[in-house]
């Protein structure tokens, strides 16, 4: 596997040889702690076969990740003389018998075998600022630096690692900021700056709120979260896209499939349409990829409840998970590195849940219609005298040639169908280029 780096224009990730890299991630926060080796292999193999490229997982995870053991009842940290979990004492006593850190090593290496990068969070945010949840807070600036040095040395040579600091908690005082800064600088030094690094923020926020100007922050992450239907995650992407210096941005935690809307089961659950909509809005607004999530996969649910309604192993082929690969294939079907958001392609837009999102490259354009409403375009910004028109179906990945139009004036395009689950992508290509169907 090749290390990842930032494209010259500061908008995308590329591999070391310059090949564009599409971030299609899954959130598996509890992967290291709750799955044994056979389960981890099943999970990683399944996601690789579905076209995912990144897995997000936490070493010191939420839900008592410091105190609870892994699938083999091995623990990440020892306690100090005061009875506190000590980041300066990683528990290495049982390394030859499925030890905690040996198990993390196994999963990182197994992911590489499947061509998967690991977005590695050293610790969830409640270990820095508990705010809510189990905690406990165990990091100070001094031990954060020492732990960062240790874990950076352990995984700094792995080409498939992207470092993710933070973890769904706000930074509310100087100590919180100092902990993140100390850990980031120590990891970067230990890993010799060979791996990318970012920060996972609290809900409806972006890493740019705190960290945009930090040298160690290679790209921004937003968390559009799980609060409401039709949340405008593209607005957060657009805001970060406009910042200086230019840094890539991605939605690292949008609405999860089968997650209670607003965290309340009486509101119902997000479905495949909701996760598709968040994905296309984000990428067409300028994100360099997207992150999928399922409520029972991040938690690796092994006992169902009214909130966690499926076993993790039953969710791997949920519709939204399978449909993410269609977006990846569509994005890769046209030149990637020159793609930019461009709402000026739209003569008019719809309000709220029916809003459209447009982007274009040098000789093509994509416009997402979440409910299949007609798109009225302002033509002439793309090259060529004629445009080839196609419709792309985010549900199936199929595309349909529609017509050829003169590349001037205004044109109304009606999708093949419309309705709450009938989202479509309008594709416009310079007809002279002969681009194939995605």
C-alpha positions in Angstrom: 0.0 0.0 0.0 1.1 3.5 -0.7 1.2 6.3 1.8 -1.4 9.1 1.2 -0.6 12.8 0.6 -2.4 16.0 -0.3 -2.9 17.0 -3.9 -1.1 20.1 -5.1 -4.3 22.1 -5.2 -5.1 21.3 -1.6 -8.5 19.7 -2.4 -8.0 16.0 -2.6 -6.0 13.0 -1.3 -3.6 11.2 -3.7 -1.4 8.2 -3.3 2.4 8.5 -3.3 2.5 7.9 -7.1 0.0 10.7 -7.8 -3.1 8.5 -8.3 -6.3 10.1 -7.0 -7.6 8.5 -3.8 -11.3 8.4 -3.1 -12.0 8.3 0.7 -14.9 5.9 1.1 -14.8 5.2 4.9 -16.8 3.2 7.3 -17.1 4.0 11.0 -16.1 1.0 13.1 -15.3 2.7 16.3 -15.4 -0.4 18.5 -13.5 -2.7 16.0 -10.4 -3.2 18.1 -12.2 -3.8 21.3 -15.2 -5.9 20.5 -14.4 -8.2 17.6 -12.2 -11.3 17.7 -9.8 -12.1 14.9 -12.3 -14.2 12.9 -15.0 -11.5 13.2 -12.5 -8.7 12.3 -11.5 -10.7 9.2 -15.1 -11.1 8.1 -15.8 -7.4 8.6 -12.7 -6.1 6.8 -13.1 -8.6 3.9 -16.7 -7.6 3.5 -16.0 -3.8 3.5 -13.1 -4.3 1.0 -15.4 -6.3 -1.3 -18.0 -3.5 -1.1 -15.4 -0.9 -2.3 -14.6 0.8 0.9 -11.1 2.2 1.2 -10.8 3.5 4.9 -11.9 2.1 8.2 -12.2 4.4 11.2 -11.5 2.7 14.5 -10.5 3.8 18.1 -7.7 2.3 20.2 -9.0 3.6 23.6 -12.6 3.5 22.6 -15.9 4.9 23.9 -18.0 2.7 26.2 -15.3 2.0 28.8 -12.6 1.5 26.2 -9.9 2.1 28.9 -11.3 -0.3 31.4 -13.0 -3.0 29.4 -11.0 -5.8 27.8 -11.1 -6.8 24.2 -12.6 -10.0 22.8 -9.9 -11.9 24.5 -10.3 -10.0 27.8 -7.0 -8.2 27.3 -6.7 -4.5 28.4 -4.9 -1.6 26.7 -3.5 0.1 29.9 -2.3 -0.8 33.3 -3.3 1.3 36.4 -0.8 3.5 38.3 -0.3 3.7 42.0 -3.4 5.9 42.4 -5.6 3.3 40.7 -5.9 5.3 37.5 -5.6 4.0 34.0 -2.1 5.2 32.9 -1.3 6.1 29.3 2.4 5.7 30.2 1.8 2.0 31.0 0.4 0.2 27.9 -0.3 -3.3 28.9 2.2 -5.4 27.0 2.3 -8.3 29.4 0.3 -10.7 27.3 1.6 -9.9 23.8 2.0 -13.5 22.9 -1.5 -14.4 23.9 -3.8 -12.1 21.9 -2.8 -9.1 23.9 -4.7 -5.9 23.4 -1.9 -4.2 21.3 -1.1 -7.4 19.5 -4.7 -7.6 18.5 -4.6 -4.0 17.2 -1.5 -4.9 15.2 -3.2 -7.9 13.7 -6.2 -5.8 12.5 -4.0 -3.0 11.1 -2.0 -5.6 9.1 -5.1 -7.5 8.1 -6.7 -4.3 6.8 -3.6 -3.7 4.7 -3.9 -7.2 3.2 -7.4 -6.2 2.0 -6.1 -2.8 0.6 -7.8 -0.8 3.4 -6.4 2.2 5.2 -7.1 2.6 9.0 -8.2 6.0 10.3 -6.6 5.4 13.7 -8.0 7.3 16.7 -5.6 6.9 19.6 -8.3 7.7 22.1 -12.0 8.8 22.0 -12.7 12.3 23.1 -14.1 11.3 26.5 -10.6 10.4 27.6 -9.7 14.1 27.2 -13.0 15.8 28.0 -15.6 13.4 29.4 -18.5 15.8 29.1 -20.8 12.7 28.9 -20.2 9.0 28.6 -18.0 6.6 30.5 -14.6 8.3 30.3 -12.5 8.5 32.4 -10.4 11.5 31.6 -6.8 10.2 31.6 -4.8 12.6 29.4 -2.8 15.6 30.4 -0.3 17.4 28.1 2.7 15.5 29.5 1.3 12.0 29.3 -0.4 12.8 26.0 3.0 13.6 24.5 4.5 10.4 25.9 1.6 8.3 24.7 1.7 10.0 21.3 5.4 9.2 21.0 4.8 5.6 21.9 1.9 4.9 19.7 3.5 6.9 16.9 6.5 4.7 17.0 4.4 1.6 17.0 2.4 2.4 13.9 4.5 5.1 12.3 5.9 2.6 9.7 2.4 1.4 8.6 1.6 2.8 5.2 -2.1 2.3 5.7 -2.5 4.6 8.7 -4.2 8.0 8.8 -4.1 9.6 12.2 -7.4 11.0 13.6 -7.2 12.9 16.9 -10.2 14.1 19.0 -13.4 12.1 19.0 -16.8 13.6 19.4 -16.1 16.0 22.3 -15.7 19.7 22.3 -12.4 21.4 23.5 -13.5 23.8 26.1 -10.4 24.8 28.0 -6.7 25.3 27.6 -5.9 21.8 28.9 -8.0 20.1 26.2 -6.2 22.0 23.4 -2.8 21.3 25.0 -3.5 17.6 25.1 -4.5 17.5 21.4 -1.5 19.6 20.4 1.0 17.6 22.5 -0.3 14.2 21.2 -0.4 15.5 17.5 3.2 16.8 17.6 4.5 13.7 19.3 2.9 11.3 16.8 4.0 13.4 13.9 7.6 13.4 15.2 7.6 9.7 16.0 6.1 8.8 12.6 8.5 11.2 10.8 5.6 13.1 9.2 5.0 10.2 6.8 1.3 9.8 7.6 -1.6 12.2 7.2 -3.4 13.6 10.3 -6.7 15.2 11.1 -9.2 15.8 13.9 -12.7 14.4 14.5 -15.0 17.1 16.0 -18.2 17.2 18.0 -21.6 17.1 16.2 -22.5 19.8 13.7 -18.9 21.1 13.9 -15.7 20.9 11.9 -12.1 20.5 12.8 -11.6 23.9 11.3 -13.3 25.5 14.2 -10.2 24.7 16.4 -7.4 23.5 14.2 -7.5 24.7 10.6 -4.2 26.7 10.9 -2.3 24.0 12.7 0.6 22.6 10.7 -0.2 19.0 11.7 -3.8 19.2 10.4 -3.5 17.9 6.9 -7.3 17.9 6.1 -10.5 18.9 7.8 -13.2 16.6 9.1 -16.8 17.6 9.8 -19.4 15.7 11.8 -22.8 16.5 10.3 -24.2 13.9 12.8 -27.5 12.3 13.5 -29.8 15.1 14.7 -32.3 15.7 11.9 -33.5 14.7 8.5 -32.2 16.6 5.5 -29.4 18.3 7.5 -27.4 20.6 5.1 -24.0 18.9 5.5 -23.0 20.5 2.3 -23.0 23.9 4.1 -20.3 22.7 6.5 -18.3 21.4 3.5 -18.7 24.7 1.6 -17.5 26.7 4.6 -14.4 24.7 5.0 -13.8 24.6 1.2 -13.6 28.4 1.3 -11.0 28.6 4.0 -7.4 29.7 3.5 -5.0 27.9 3.3 -6.9 25.4 1.2 -7.2 22.0 2.9 -9.2 19.0 1.8 -12.4 18.3 3.7 -14.6 15.3 4.3 -17.8 14.5 6.3 -16.4 11.9 8.8 -19.7 11.2 10.6 -23.0 11.9 8.8 -26.3 10.3 9.6 -25.9 6.6 10.1 -28.1 4.1 8.4 -30.7 2.6 10.9 -29.7 5.2 13.5 -32.7 6.8 15.5 -33.3 10.3 14.0 -32.3 12.8 16.6 -31.3 9.9 18.9 -35.0 9.2 19.6 -36.7 6.1 18.3 -40.1 7.9 18.2 -38.7 9.9 15.3 -38.0 6.8 13.2 -34.6 5.8 11.7 -32.4 7.1 9.0 -32.5 4.9 5.9 -30.5 4.3 2.7 -31.9 7.4 1.0 -30.7 9.6 3.9 -27.2 8.3 3.8 -27.1 8.5 0.0 -28.2 12.1 0.1 -25.6 13.1 2.7 -22.9 11.4 0.5 -23.8 13.1 -2.8 -24.3 16.5 -1.2 -20.9 16.3 0.5 -18.9 15.2 -2.5 -20.6 17.5 -5.0 -20.0 20.4 -2.5 -16.2 19.8 -2.6 -15.5 16.9 -0.2 -12.7 14.5 -1.3 -14.8 11.5 -0.5 -17.3 10.4 2.1 -17.8 8.3 5.3 -20.7 5.8 5.7 -21.8 4.6 9.0 -24.3 2.1 10.5 -25.5 2.4 14.0 -24.9 -1.2 14.8 -21.5 -1.4 13.1 -19.8 1.5 14.9 -20.9 -0.1 18.1 -20.3 -3.7 16.9 -23.7 -4.6 18.4 -23.9 -8.2 19.7 -27.1 -7.9 21.6 -30.0 -5.9 20.1 -32.1 -3.2 21.9 -34.8 -0.8 20.9 -32.0 1.6 19.7 -29.5 -0.9 18.3 -31.9 -2.9 16.3 -29.6 -5.4 14.5 -26.5 -7.5 15.1 -23.4 -6.0 13.5 -22.9 -9.0 11.3 -26.5 -8.7 9.9 -25.9 -5.1 8.8 -23.0 -5.5 6.4 -25.1 -5.7 3.3 -27.7 -3.0 4.2 -28.7 -1.1 1.1 -26.9 2.1 2.0 -23.6 0.3 2.5 -23.8 -1.4 -0.9 -24.8 1.8 -2.6 -21.8 3.8 -1.5 -19.7 2.1 -4.1 -21.8 3.7 -6.9 -20.7 7.2 -5.8 -17.1 6.1 -5.7 -17.4 4.7 -9.2 -19.2 7.8 -10.5 -16.5 10.1 -9.1 -13.7 8.0 -10.6 -15.4 7.8 -14.0 -14.3 11.4 -14.8 -11.1 13.4 -14.0 -11.0 13.9 -10.2 -8.4 16.5 -9.3 -10.0 19.4 -11.2 -13.5 18.8 -9.9 -15.0 21.8 -8.1 -18.4 22.7 -6.7 -20.3 25.1 -9.0 -23.9 26.2 -8.1 -23.7 28.7 -11.0 -24.7 25.8 -13.3 -28.2 26.1 -11.8 -30.7 28.7 -13.2 -32.8 28.1 -10.1 -32.8 25.9 -7.0 -35.4 24.3 -4.7 -35.7 25.0 -1.0 -34.9 22.6 1.9 -35.1 18.9 1.2 -35.4 19.3 -2.5 -32.3 21.5 -3.0 -29.9 20.6 -5.8 -26.1 20.4 -5.6 -23.8 20.8 -8.6 -20.1 20.3 -9.4 -18.0 20.2 -12.5 -14.7 19.3 -14.0 -13.1 20.9 -17.0 -15.4 19.2 -19.5 -18.2 17.6 -17.4 -20.7 18.4 -14.7 -22.7 16.4 -12.1 -25.9 17.7 -10.5 -27.7 15.8 -7.7 -31.5 15.9 -7.4 -32.4 14.2 -4.1 -36.1 13.7 -4.9 -36.0 13.5 -8.7 -37.3 17.1 -9.4 -36.3 18.7 -12.7 -33.1 20.5 -13.1 -32.9 23.8 -15.1 -29.3 24.4 -16.2 -27.4 27.4 -17.4 -25.3 25.9 -20.3 -22.1 27.3 -21.9 -19.6 27.0 -19.0 -18.4 23.6 -20.3 -16.4 23.3 -23.5 -17.8 21.9 -26.7 -20.7 22.8 -29.0 -22.9 19.9 -27.8 -23.3 18.1 -24.5 -24.1 14.4 -23.9 -26.8 14.0 -21.3 -27.1 11.0 -19.0 -29.0 10.1 -15.8 -27.1 8.2 -13.1 -29.1 6.2 -10.6 -27.5 6.3 -7.1 -29.6 3.3 -6.0 -28.4 0.9 -8.6 -25.3 2.5 -10.2 -26.9 2.3 -13.6 -26.8 5.2 -16.0 -29.1 6.0 -18.9 -28.2 8.0 -22.0 -30.9 10.7 -22.4 -30.1 13.0 -25.3 -27.6 15.5 -26.8 -28.2 19.2 -26.5 -26.7 22.4 -27.8 -24.3 23.8 -25.3 -25.9 27.3 -24.9 -28.8 29.0 -23.2 -31.0 27.3 -20.6 -32.2 23.8 -20.6 -34.7 21.9 -18.4 -33.9 18.2 -17.7 -36.5 15.9 -16.1 -35.2 12.8 -14.3 -36.7 9.4 -15.2 -38.7 9.3 -11.9 -39.4 11.4 -8.8 -40.3 10.8 -5.2 -38.8 10.7 -1.7 -36.5 7.8 -2.6 -36.0 8.6 -6.3 -32.7 10.6 -6.2 -30.8 11.1 -9.5 -27.6 12.6 -10.8 -27.7 14.6 -14.0 -24.5 14.0 -16.0 -23.4 16.6 -18.6 -20.3 15.8 -20.8 -18.6 17.6 -23.6 -20.0 15.3 -26.4 -16.7 15.4 -28.3 -14.8 13.6 -25.6 -16.8 10.5 -25.8 -16.8 9.7 -22.1 -18.1 6.2 -21.3 -21.0 5.5 -18.9 -19.8 5.2 -15.3 
